[in-house]
Amino acid sequence: MENKNRNEQTLPLDDYPRPQLQRPTWQNLNGWWQYAITETAQEPTQYDGLILVPYSPETKASGVQRPVSPTQTLWYKRTLTVPAVEPGAHVLLHFGAVDQFCRVFVDRQLRATHRGGYWPFTVEVAGGAAPRDVELIVAVQDHSDQGFEAYGKQKLAHGGMWYTPQSGIWQTVWLEVVPATYLTDLTITPDVAAGAVTVALTTNRPASALTVQVLADGEPVAGAPIDPASGRVTLSLPRPHLWTPVAPFLYDLVITADDDQAQSYFGLRSFARGLDAAGRPAFLLNGQPIFQSGLLDQGYWADGLYTPPSDAAVVRELTAIKEMGFNMLRKHIKIEPLRWYYHCDRLGLLVWQDFVSGGGPYNDWLIRILPFVGARFSDKEPALLGRGDARSRAVYLRDAQRTLALLKNTVSICTWVPFNEGWGQFSANEIAAEVVRRDPTRLVDQASGWYDQGGGDFRSHHSYYKPFRLVKNAGARIQALTEFGGYALAVSDHIQVDRAFGYKSFADPAALLAALTKLYHSHVRANIPRGLAVAIYTQVSDVEDEINGLWTFDRAVCKIDPAALTALNAELQATFAAAQSGV
């Protein structure tokens, strides 16, 4: 099945959406679909017009720009040509993400339901010996922040640090044909100490033959059949190449299960908490201390909100961030399309991955005010921070498992962040321990910002309004400044709101750069000799009311001279190196 729409100009995001389990033939179903918004859950007799999938109807890029309320239903419809298939083959219809509740109908027969707006799901469509057209209908409801599902930074009463809610399909929809026996999942576990990698495969039914081959720079370096009974194999890698942000080397994998073949990749790296040369708690990459200088990344775009304008736009942004000397991004309260992580893997950007928040309603005094004066609370009472309903807690735990499973093979993800600033926080220590049990290969920042419960690998600080100074020998956990800055600059003709939001405002780029340099010197450079190992500035770009990004929301203007940021990051790395050597 060839991707016949490959050259159509109206087909957005036309790149294979799952780089770590990639097959050569597929069909992108993005493009113009019919849509309708109804007051009931009954299908409309007439549709309202066309929507450009995968952009939510609230976005400019969708061509619709209409909100969907929690009481309404959003409908999608299109004709789908199911290709001819061999006997026993499967036709798989993949949805990257649909926010929040989804029903999928094929020829008016309900084929699947799905809950949760950030995780992929697959529907099998019947194929035959000849191509045939079917009617595909997708019905969506979205409760935004009014229900139990995760919603991140979306809020019906948006403004300030809360953003426009969006609904419906916001990641790629695509089709592929697979043989009777096919790969459904793989788990890749690199072992730096042994110079090896373990690959575990899952198939839809028992396979008679499984193989895996490892390639370095296109040349085979290891390979073996896999015992179908165990589904796993460990391969030694001759002359192993380590993955680092400076040299992000990726191995390729070719995997077969009977007649099914797929490609994947991995990086040979390890993450750990240890001690630096001076005996301070440190983040270790491949056994060596590393200083992480990063940015908070909301992942919002002016025309598409959650959905980027193109794969090339993502690459341009990540490349520019890397060239500025940053080596890490904290993906904030959102899960990105899988290609975003692939580009971080290949470009060499470490990622801290937040779990998507939910819960509520939040008490503003506890979430936004008291923490700034140093108040601290236990999270043993779930209702205190917005998780009083057991159903809400169950949804969070379900989604935490989904997140770990979806992103487990991402090379660049080094840290999981279960909670941020108390939003929907509960039992953080127990949840952090469960994350480690499920994934012992990465670190955990159990509560980013306030309401630290003493667990996890980091003592995670947020600092916006007050001086920040670490105390030496502050404990066994790594000291991390996981949000700071938020300095605002309004760029005329590049803001979309009348009431702007930021933590401190400046009149021109020169003043912003001077203040930012002073802030980095006082908050970051001065604290590196005291054990600071991570610094995350707020943020990559403006987002709606927030004008505290390095870039404007439309990414048209960078407010800070990139060369100045490159020099500043080089200074931080030199300070860290000097602290390691005792200079």
N, C-alpha and C positions, 0 to 999 in steps of 0.2 A: 504494500500500500504506500505509494509515494505521496509526499506532501504536495498536492497539486496547487495549493494556494501560495506557494513559496514566494512568488514575485508580485503578489497583489499589494498595491500601495496602501489599501485600507485595512490590511491585516496587521494589527498591532502586536508587539511582543512576540515576534515570530522566531523564537529560539527554543530549542528543546528544553522543557521546563524542569527536568529532573536529572541534573548532570551526573549524579552518582549511581544511576541505574538507567543507562541510556541505550536505546535501540535505534537502528538506522532508519526505520520507516515509521512514520507517524503522520497524523493530520491535525493541524492547528484549527480549532473551531472558534477562535476569536474572530471578531468582525461584527457586522451589523445583524442584530437579532430584533424581532418584534418585542415590544414591551407594553405592559399596562400596569397601572396602580389602582387597586380596587379597595373599597371599604369593607369588603367581606372576604372570606376564604374561598368563595366560589369563582371559578374561572370566568373571565369576562366574555361576553359575546362578540366584542369588538376590541381590538388592541389600539393603544394610543399613538403608536409611532415606532420609530427605530431607536435602538440604543447600541452604542459601540462597546461590546464586550472585549476586555474585562474591566471596564471602568464603571464604578457605581453610579446610579442615577443622580446622586447629589453633586457629581463632579462636572466641571466644564468639559472635560475630555469625553464624557459619555455622549454629549450632544443632547442631554435631557435637562440637567440641573433642576431636578425636582426632589424634595425630601420625601422619605417614606416614614410614616409615623408608626409607633408600636401597634396600632390597631389596624393598620392597612396591610395588604398583601401585594407584593411585587411579582409580576409575572413576566417570564421570558418564553419566547417560542421561536422555533426555526425548524426547517426541514434538514434532516441529516441523512446523507447517503452512506449506508452501511456497505462496506466493500465485500466482494466475494471472498470466501475463506475456505480453506481446506477442511475436510471432515474432522471434527474434534477441536478445531481452533477456537479461540476466544476473541471477541471484540470488546475492548475495555474503553469505557468512557470515563476520563479522569477530570475531576474538578480540583483546581489548586486551592481555592478557598471561597466559601460563600457565607456571608454574614447575615443572620445568625442561624435561622432555622430553615431547612431546605427540604422540599419534596421534588423528586424527579419522576416524570411520567414519559414513557415511550409508547407511542400510539395509544395514548390515554390510559395506559395501564401503569399504576404506581409501581416503580421499580426500586426506589430507595428513598430513605429519609436520612437526614443528617443534622446534628446539633453542634454548634460551635463554629465561630466565624474565622478561625485561623488555621484550620487543619485540613489536609486534603482527604478526599474520599473517591472511591471508584465504583462505577455501575457497569455491570456486564449487559451488553446488548446482543440479542440473538443475531447470528450471521447465517448465511446460506451459500449455496453454490453460485449464486448470481448476485450482483449488486442490487440493493433495494433502498428505496427512500422510506424513512420513518419520520414521524412528527415528534420532536423533542420539546417538552414543556417543563420549565423549572418554576416552582412557586416558592417564594421566600417571605419570611416575616422576620422582623428585627426589633427586639425590645430595647436595644441600646443599653443605657445604664439603668433601666427600669426593671430588669429581671435578674436571673441568676447566672447567665452566661458571661464570659469574659468580654470586656469592651475596651480595655486599654485607656487611651486618652480621649475617647469619644464621649460626648455628653450632650443630652438634649438641650440643657441650659448651658450652652458652650460660651466660651470667652476666657481670656487670660490664658491659663495653662491647660484649659480644656478645649477640645477641638470639635469641629463640625462632625456629627455622627454620619455614618454612611452605611449603606446596606447592599445586599445582593452579591453578585459575582464580582470579585475584585482581583482574582488571579486567573491564569490561563485555563481554558477548557480545551481538552485535546483527546484524540482517539488513537488507539494503536491496536494492531492485531498481533496476538501471540499464539504459539502452538499449544497443543493439548497439555503438555507439561511446560510450565514456565516459572521463571524466578519471580517471587513476590517480595523478597526482602533480602538484605545482606547486612552483616555486621562486620566492620573492619576494625581490628584492634592492633595498632602498632606497638612494638616492644623495642624501645631504643636500646636498653641494656643488652638485649640479645641480638640486636640487629636483625629483627625478624618481624613478620606480620602474620596475624591469624585472621582468616576469612571464614565466616560462618554463613551458609546459604539457607534460604527457606524457599520452598517451591509449593505450588498449589496442590500437588499430589506427589507421591514418591517418584523420584527420578531414578532411571537405571544407570545414568552416567553423569557425573559432575566433574568439571575441571576448572582450574583457575590458572592464569598466567600473569606474571608481573613483568612490566616493561619499564625501563629507565631510558629516557631520551629516545623512545621508539624501539629500543632493542630489548629482546627478551632476556631477563636475568634470573628468573625463577619460575617454577610452575610444577603442578602435580595434579593427578586425579584426586578427587575427594571421596572418601568413603560415604556413600549415600545414607548409611545408617546414622552416622554422626552429623553429616552435613558441614564439617569444618576441617580445616587444614592449617598448619603453621608452616610458613616458608622462611628459610634463612635468606637474607639479602646480601650478596657479595658486595664489598666496598660500599657500605650503606651511606646514603645521602640524607643528612638531617634536614628537616624543615625548620626554618626560622623566618622572622619578618625580613631579615636582610637577604636571605637566600631561600625563597619559598619553593623548594624543590618538591615536585609532585611525581609520584609513581603512577603509572596507568595499570589498570586491571582489565583483563578480558576473561569473562566468566561464561561458562556454558552449562546448561542443564538439558540433556537430551538435544532436541532441535532448537532450543532457545539460546540465543547469545546476547550478552549485554556488556557494555563497557562501564568502567568506574575508575576511581582514582583514590589515592590516599597520600598522606604525608607522614613521614617517620619523625615523630616528636613526642615529648613527654612534658606534662605539667605537674608541678608538685609545690608544696609548701616546705621550705627548709630554712637554712640560715645563710646569711651572706658572710663575707670575709671577716666582718667585724662582729659576728655573732648575733646580728639582728634578724628577726623574721623576714623572709624574702620570698618572692615568687620565683620559682626555678623553672626555666625552659631548658629542656634537655640537660638538667642537672646544674645549670649555671644561673646565677641571679640576673634578672633583667628588670629594667625600669620601664614601666608602661606609661606612656604619655598618650592620652586618648581624648576622644570627643564623645559627648552624648549625642546619639543619633536617633531622632524620632521617626525617620523614614516616611515623611510626608512630602508631597509634591503639590505645587500650586494648582495645576490643572487636573491632576488625577488623585489627589489626597493619598490614600494608601498605595496607589498603583503608579509606578514610574512611567514617564513618557516613552522610554525605550530602554533596551539593554545597554545601548551605547551611552545613554545619559548616566546610568548607574556606574559604568566603567569610568567615565570622565570624572565623576565626583570622587570615587574611591581612589583613583590615580592621583588626583589633585591633593587629597588628604594625605596620601602616602608621601608625595613629593614635599609637603610642608613639614615632614619630619615626624608626624604622628605614626605610632605603630599599633594603635588599638582603637576600636570603636565599642561603645556600650550601646547595644541595640535596645532601645528604651520602650518597654511595655508594648512590644509588637513583635510578631514573627514575620519575617520577610519571605518573598518568593525564593525558592531554593537557588536560583541563579545568583542572587545577591551573595549568598554564602560562598558559592563557587568562586566568585570574583575575589572575595576576601582571601580565600584559600590560595589562589594562584598569584595574587598581587602581594600577599604577605602582610595582612592586617589581622592582628589578634582580635577576638570578639568576646565581649561579655554579653551573655544572652539573658535578658530579663524574661521571667514568666509573665504572661499577659494578665493584668490585674482585673479584678471584678469586685463583687461585694457592694456593700453600701446599704442605706445611705451613710455617708461619712460625716462625722462630727468635725466641723471646721476648726473648732478649738483644739481638738486632738490631732488633726492632720496638718493644719497649716499655721497655727499660732503658737500653741504651747511648746512645740519642739524648738522653736527659735529662741526661747528663753531657758532652754536646758531641761525641760520636763521629760521624764522617762516613765514608761509604764510596762508592766508585764502584759504579754499577749495571751495569757492563759484563759481570759474571759473573752470568748470570740466576739460577742456583741460590741465590745468596746471599740473595735476598729472595723466594724462593718461586716462581720461574718456570723451574726447571731443565728441565722437560719442554717440548719444542718444540710439542706439541699444545696445551698451556696457553697458550703465547704466541700461537699461531695463533687460538685462541678469543678472546683479548683483542683482537687486531687486527680480527677479524671484527666483534666487538661495538662497537669504537670507530667503525667505519664505519657500523654500524647507528644508533648514537646520534647521530652527526652528521647522518645523513639524516633521522631521525625528527624531530629538534628544530630543523632548520635555519631554519625560518620563525618561530621563537619570538621575539617582539619583545624580551622582557625578558632573555633569556640574553645576557650580555655577556662571560662568561669560561668557558672549558673547563678542567677540572681532570683530567688523565689519571691521576694517582697521588696517593695519600694516605698519608703516614707510612710509605712503603716497602712497603706491602701489595702484594705481587705486582709490584713495580716492576722494569722493565728498560728499557734504552735510552731513557731519558726525553727526552734531547735530540733524538734522531732522531724519536721519536713526536711530540713537540711541533712539530717542523718539518713533519711530515706533516699534523698537524691544521691548521696555518696554511696549508699548500698547499691543503688541501681547503676551508678556510673562512677566507679572509683578512679577514673582516669582524669577527672577534672576537679577544679576547686569550686567552692561554694561561698558566695557572699550572702549569708542568710537573711540579712535585713539591711538593704542599702539606705543609708541615712539614719533617721532616728528609730527609736524603739528596738535597739540592739538587745538581743537576749543572751549574748555571750558565746554563741556557737559559731559554727562555720570556720572558714580559714582567714577571714578578714575582719579587722575593726574598721568599719565603713563610715566615713565622715562626709556630711554635706555642709558646705560653708558658703553662704551668700552675703550676709550682712556684717559678720563679725571677723576680727582677726583670727587667723588659724595658726596654731603653734602646737606641735606634737611634744609630748613628754617622752624623754628617752626611756628605754626599757619598759615600755607600756604593756608588755604581755607577750604571749606566744603567738598571737595572730598577726598577720601582715597588716601594716598600717596603709590605708587606702583613702585618698580623697576622691570619692566617687561622684561628686558633683560640686562644681564651684564656678564662679564667674557670672554667666548670664548677662554680660554687659550689652546694652542695647544702643543701637544706632539706627535711626529712621532714614531710609534712602528714598527720596522723593521719586514718585512714579513707580516704585517697586514695593509698596505696601498696599494691603487690601482692606484695611480697617481704619476706622476713625479714632478708636481708643487703643493705643498700643500698650504692650506689657513688656516689662523687663525689670531686672533687679537694680540696675543703675544705668542712667542714660547719658549719652555724650552727643555733642553737636556736630562733630566732624571726624573723619577717619584718623587724623593725626592725634586728636585727643583720645580716641578709642585705643589706638595702638600704644600710646604712652601709658594709659591706665592699665591696659592688659599686660604690658611688660612689667610694670610695677607689681601687679597682682601675682604674676608668675614668680617673680623674685621673692615676694614675701610669703606666699602660700605654698609654693612648690620647691624652688631651689633652696630656700633656707631650711626646709624640713627634710630634705633628702639625707643630710648627715645624721638626722635624728631617727631615721628609719623609714621615711615615706617611700613607698615602692610603686604607687599607682597614683596618677592624677588625671581626672576626666573633666574637661572643660565643657560647659554648657553654652553653645551647642553647635551642630553642623550648620543649620540654616534657620532662618526665620520660619515660623509656622503660624499663619493667620495672625492673631493678635500679638503673638510673641515676636519681637523684633531683635532678639538677642543672639542671632546666628552669625557665623562667619560669613555666610552667603545670604543674600536676599531669598525670599521664598521661591521666586522664579528662577533662582540660580544664575541670574544674569550679572550680578555684581558681587564680587568678593570685597568685603569691607576692610580687610586687613591685607597689607602687602604680603603675599605668600613668602617672599624672600625673608622678611622679618620673622615670620613664624618658623621657617626652616632654621634660621640662626638661633632662635629662642629654644627650639627643641634640641638642637645640637649642644647648646649650653647646658641644658638639663642632663643630657646623656653624659657629658663631660664631668659634670658635678657628681653624678652617680658613679662613674668610673673612678673618680678620685676618692670617693667615700669607700669604695671597695678596696682600693690600694692603701688606704690609710693616709693619703696626702692631706 
